[in-house]
Amino acid sequence: MTSTDTPIEIDVHAVRALREAGEPFLLLDCREPEEHATASIAGAVLIPMAEIPDRLGQLEAHRSGLVVVHCHHGVRSLRVVRWLRARGFPGARSMTGGIDAWSQEIDPGTPRY
C-alpha cells in the first residue's frame, strides 16, 4: 500500500478498534510535554513536533508500519504525518480530532484542556 492508497487521517473509533484487536502500530503523541502531563493516552510515545526531525531514528522500526500521530485537535498531527510521509513513512496517519476527540468519544476519563 502506498501513501496515496492509505487515507491520511484515521478517526478515534478506528484507533480504539486497532488497540482492542491488538494490532501492532505506533501511537505517536506530537504535543508538548506540558500537554502530555495534563492528558495522555496509555501507550502513546511522546515526541514533540519540533523534535521529530532530530529523533527520526527512533521511528525507523515503524517506517513500513502504521504510525498514528495525535496532538490536541489534529492540526499538528496532520503536519507531522505529511512530513513523515514525505520521508518514507507511507502508513503514517493523523488521528482526527486529536486527544480532545479521544476524551469526548472514547475515554471520558482523559482530561480535556
Contacts in CASP RR format, 6 or more apart in sequence:
PFRMAT RR
TARGET T0000
AUTHOR 0000-0000-0000
METHOD contacts of the structure
MODEL  1
MTSTDTPIEIDVHAVRALREAGEPFLLLDCREPEEHATASIAGAVLIPMA
EIPDRLGQLEAHRSGLVVVHCHHGVRSLRVVRWLRARGFPGARSMTGGID
AWSQEIDPGTPRY
1 90 0 8 1.000
1 91 0 8 1.000
2 90 0 8 1.000
3 85 0 8 1.000
3 88 0 8 1.000
3 90 0 8 1.000
3 91 0 8 1.000
3 92 0 8 1.000
6 90 0 8 1.000
6 91 0 8 1.000
6 93 0 8 1.000
7 93 0 8 1.000
8 78 0 8 1.000
8 81 0 8 1.000
8 82 0 8 1.000
8 85 0 8 1.000
8 93 0 8 1.000
8 94 0 8 1.000
9 78 0 8 1.000
9 93 0 8 1.000
9 94 0 8 1.000
9 95 0 8 1.000
9 96 0 8 1.000
10 68 0 8 1.000
10 93 0 8 1.000
10 94 0 8 1.000
10 95 0 8 1.000
10 96 0 8 1.000
11 95 0 8 1.000
11 96 0 8 1.000
11 101 0 8 1.000
12 95 0 8 1.000
12 96 0 8 1.000
12 97 0 8 1.000
12 98 0 8 1.000
12 101 0 8 1.000
12 102 0 8 1.000
12 105 0 8 1.000
12 106 0 8 1.000
13 105 0 8 1.000
13 106 0 8 1.000
15 27 0 8 1.000
15 68 0 8 1.000
15 95 0 8 1.000
15 102 0 8 1.000
15 106 0 8 1.000
16 106 0 8 1.000
18 25 0 8 1.000
18 66 0 8 1.000
18 68 0 8 1.000
23 66 0 8 1.000
24 65 0 8 1.000
24 66 0 8 1.000
25 62 0 8 1.000
25 65 0 8 1.000
25 66 0 8 1.000
25 67 0 8 1.000
25 68 0 8 1.000
26 45 0 8 1.000
26 59 0 8 1.000
26 62 0 8 1.000
26 65 0 8 1.000
26 66 0 8 1.000
26 67 0 8 1.000
26 68 0 8 1.000
27 41 0 8 1.000
27 43 0 8 1.000
27 44 0 8 1.000
27 45 0 8 1.000
27 68 0 8 1.000
27 70 0 8 1.000
28 44 0 8 1.000
28 45 0 8 1.000
28 47 0 8 1.000
28 59 0 8 1.000
28 67 0 8 1.000
28 68 0 8 1.000
28 69 0 8 1.000
28 70 0 8 1.000
28 80 0 8 1.000
29 36 0 8 1.000
29 40 0 8 1.000
29 41 0 8 1.000
29 44 0 8 1.000
29 45 0 8 1.000
29 46 0 8 1.000
29 47 0 8 1.000
29 69 0 8 1.000
29 70 0 8 1.000
29 71 0 8 1.000
29 99 0 8 1.000
30 47 0 8 1.000
30 48 0 8 1.000
30 49 0 8 1.000
30 52 0 8 1.000
30 69 0 8 1.000
30 70 0 8 1.000
30 71 0 8 1.000
30 76 0 8 1.000
30 77 0 8 1.000
30 80 0 8 1.000
31 46 0 8 1.000
31 48 0 8 1.000
31 49 0 8 1.000
31 70 0 8 1.000
31 71 0 8 1.000
31 72 0 8 1.000
31 76 0 8 1.000
31 99 0 8 1.000
32 48 0 8 1.000
33 46 0 8 1.000
33 48 0 8 1.000
35 72 0 8 1.000
35 113 0 8 1.000
36 46 0 8 1.000
38 111 0 8 1.000
38 113 0 8 1.000
39 99 0 8 1.000
39 103 0 8 1.000
39 110 0 8 1.000
39 111 0 8 1.000
39 112 0 8 1.000
39 113 0 8 1.000
40 46 0 8 1.000
40 99 0 8 1.000
40 110 0 8 1.000
41 70 0 8 1.000
41 99 0 8 1.000
41 102 0 8 1.000
41 107 0 8 1.000
41 110 0 8 1.000
44 70 0 8 1.000
45 58 0 8 1.000
47 55 0 8 1.000
47 58 0 8 1.000
47 59 0 8 1.000
49 71 0 8 1.000
49 76 0 8 1.000
49 79 0 8 1.000
49 80 0 8 1.000
52 59 0 8 1.000
52 80 0 8 1.000
52 83 0 8 1.000
52 84 0 8 1.000
53 83 0 8 1.000
56 87 0 8 1.000
59 67 0 8 1.000
59 84 0 8 1.000
59 89 0 8 1.000
62 89 0 8 1.000
63 88 0 8 1.000
63 89 0 8 1.000
64 90 0 8 1.000
64 91 0 8 1.000
65 89 0 8 1.000
65 91 0 8 1.000
66 91 0 8 1.000
66 93 0 8 1.000
67 81 0 8 1.000
67 84 0 8 1.000
67 89 0 8 1.000
67 91 0 8 1.000
67 92 0 8 1.000
67 93 0 8 1.000
68 93 0 8 1.000
68 94 0 8 1.000
68 95 0 8 1.000
69 77 0 8 1.000
69 80 0 8 1.000
69 81 0 8 1.000
69 84 0 8 1.000
69 92 0 8 1.000
69 93 0 8 1.000
69 94 0 8 1.000
69 95 0 8 1.000
70 77 0 8 1.000
70 94 0 8 1.000
70 95 0 8 1.000
70 98 0 8 1.000
70 99 0 8 1.000
70 102 0 8 1.000
71 77 0 8 1.000
71 80 0 8 1.000
71 98 0 8 1.000
71 99 0 8 1.000
72 98 0 8 1.000
72 99 0 8 1.000
72 100 0 8 1.000
72 113 0 8 1.000
73 97 0 8 1.000
73 98 0 8 1.000
73 100 0 8 1.000
73 101 0 8 1.000
74 94 0 8 1.000
74 95 0 8 1.000
74 96 0 8 1.000
74 97 0 8 1.000
74 98 0 8 1.000
77 94 0 8 1.000
77 95 0 8 1.000
77 98 0 8 1.000
78 94 0 8 1.000
80 92 0 8 1.000
80 94 0 8 1.000
81 92 0 8 1.000
81 93 0 8 1.000
81 94 0 8 1.000
84 92 0 8 1.000
85 91 0 8 1.000
85 92 0 8 1.000
95 101 0 8 1.000
95 102 0 8 1.000
99 110 0 8 1.000
100 112 0 8 1.000
102 110 0 8 1.000
103 109 0 8 1.000
103 110 0 8 1.000
103 111 0 8 1.000
103 112 0 8 1.000
104 112 0 8 1.000
END
